[in-house]
Amino acid sequence: MDLSDLRIFSAVVREGGVTRAAARLHRVQSNVTTRIRQLEDELGVPLFIRQGKRLHLAPAGQVLLDYADRLLTLADEARAAVQDPRPRGIFRLGAMESTAAVRLPGPLAEYNRRHPDVALELRTGNPTQLATAILAGELDAALVAEPIADAPFEKVVAFEEEPVIVAAADHPPIGAKGSVPKTIIVFEHGCPHRRRLEAWYESRGEMPERTIELGSYHAMLGCVVAGMGAAMLPRSVLGTFPESRRLSIHPLPRGQDRIATVLIWRKGAGSPKIKALEEILTAQAARTRKAGRRGG
C-alpha cells in the first residue's frame, strides 16, 4: 500500500465512482479499477460493496478512508515543508565554548527574532568533536576554528579571532625576547588554541614542563590569575572575565596572531536554516570589517 493507492481510493470515494475518479486523476478507468482490486487483495478485505456498476463504501473502506485522509494530509504537509524556502523545524548547531559564550548571543538572538519557526539546539565541543558530529548526522552545522578539512564540508568565514597568551599580572614578558612559561593551562586535545600554544612552544624549541587540562575558559583564567600557569585563548573572551585587570596579555608574532572561525556543514546538506544563519554571520562580519576600516 502506497500513497498513490490511497489517492486513487480516496478519489473513488469522493467522486462517487470509478468513472469520475479516473477523469479527475487523468487515468483510464481500467487502471483505477485494477488498483482498487489490488489494494483490496493486499489488505485482504473488500473496500466497496458492489451493486451492478454502483459502489458503496464497505465498513473496512470507511475505516481505511479515515486513515487515508490523515496520511495524505500529512504527506502534503511534508512535501510543503520540504519545498518551503523558509527556515523551520529544529536547527542543531554546534560551537566551540568561546564562540558560544562570546560571539553567538547576538547572532542567535537575531536568528530567533527573524525565524520564530526554528527551534535552536546548541552543543559545544572542540572542532574535531563537532566535525565528527556533523558527519554522523547529529548536528546540522557548527562553528569551528580553522584549519578544518575541505573535502567533507562547505564553509564560510564567520569570525576572526586574535589568540593571545595570558598570564598573571606580575608575570614577566612572554615572547621573542621574554620568558617561556613552565606550566600551561589548556582544554583537552582537539582544542585549536591548545594546538596553537603547543606550536608556539615548538617554534621556540621549547616544551612546557607541566600541562593542566580544564573544562572552561573562566576556570582556566582563574588559575592563570592565581599564578598557576599561562593559557592561550581568544582576546574576545577576556571581556567576559571580571578579573581581567589581574591578567597580563602577551600577543603572538604576526602571522600566528589570527584564527578564522568558520561555519561548516556537510557538503550537499545545506538547508534554509543554515543559509539563514550564514546570512546573519556574513552581514555581521561585513559590519565588523567596515568599522575596522573607519577605526584605522
Order of alpha helices (4+ residues) and beta strands (2+ residues): alpha-alpha-alpha-beta-beta-alpha-beta-alpha-beta-alpha-beta-beta-beta-beta-alpha-beta-alpha-beta-beta-beta-alpha
